[in-house]
Amino acid sequence: MKIGYDAKRLFFNGSGLGNYSRSTVEMVARFRPETRIALFSPKPGNTQGFVLPPNAETHYPASPFIHGPLRSLWRTSMLGREVKKAGCDLYHGLSHELPTDIGRSGVPSVVTMHDLIFVRYPELYKPADRTLYTHKYKRSCEAAGRIIAISRQTRDDLVQFWHIDPEKIDVVYQGCHPMFYEQVSADTLEEVRRRYGIPKGPFILSVGTVEPRKNLLLTVQAMAEGEIDIPLVACGRWTPYKDEITAYAESKGIGHLLNFRNDIRFPDLPAIYRMAAVSVYASVFEGFGIPILEALNCGTPVITSVGGVFPETGGDAALYVDPHSVQEMRNVLERVLGSESLRNEMAARGRQYALSFREEVLFPALWNVYERTLGQP
């Protein structure tokens, strides 16, 4: 069998959708080495250093005249014929969309839907973006043979907002990179600490884009009100929301406790998780919340938000707070930071719960979707 994948984000995106794309292709290559893999990208390049599996090949626009905006057109409207020409038996759109001509190609297709945050929280997106996403992603769901939702929350949103037939949707959780399972040497921990200027001693960790939806200000407010005098290390891309957080912290006299880093290399994240006393992820809403799973695998206690997808990702290993309650965050932070025995208990539960998201558990569910899609008329 030969499976085609949309590889734009696999080669060029260093965060969530890129990580999902790489892990999916790597799982197929590892567990089904006899399967041929075709990776379709609108341009050559590999900014993420992805190692091409031996059973994979790359495909780019053949014409030298396809460049600039035409690359996007090739990916969204012309890729179906390329998939057919490459001899693919199945095509998987890894990030919300399928090419508009996939139906005409006759190649069965699967699309992964990560979230409908732009529908649930439209105020967080520009109107033009909401219109574009709705048009492309809803059409892709309708065109796909089957839909993969990365959580029950995403499946329920697809049914609630777009009235997608739930029988067409399979929940297949995403995992995290195997490097988060592995031990990190003391020398590596110290090297990473020095490289990024991470403070010695306990600190609170936040991993994720510094944007309003991720809700980092709640943690800083809890630190100020609870007089929690340990550093906060925030790893992720910055937006203007960072300035709001910094201004608040300075006004409360705790600006010196904030350490923002937007230059963390992905392979260094396991060491940073392991150095942290607690990882806080008080996002208002997510499709899955991969930093929760990364922290659990590293044995780092997790505080996250109540409701939504978070109990799926954190299970009985995390502690939950109302993402709008400074008092709740303060209470739970003080409780975790003040008890080594609680932190050890949470670390043990976290590692155990995270076993449910290992590749050997997730891959059979993914492969079952492929088989069900190919079995449909």
PyMOL commands that set and color helices and strands:
alter all, ss='L'
color gray80, all
select helices_A, chain A and resi 8-12+16-31+69-85+102-105+117-120+122-124+127-143+152-162+166-168+178-180+186-196+212-214+216-226+241-251+255-257+266-275+290-297+310-314+326-337+340-357+359-374
alter helices_A, ss='H'
color red, helices_A
select strands_A, chain A and resi 2-6+36-40+56-59+90-93+109-113+146-149+169-171+204-207+232-235+258-261+278-281+302-305+319-321
alter strands_A, ss='S'
color yellow, strands_A
deselect
rebuild
show_as cartoon
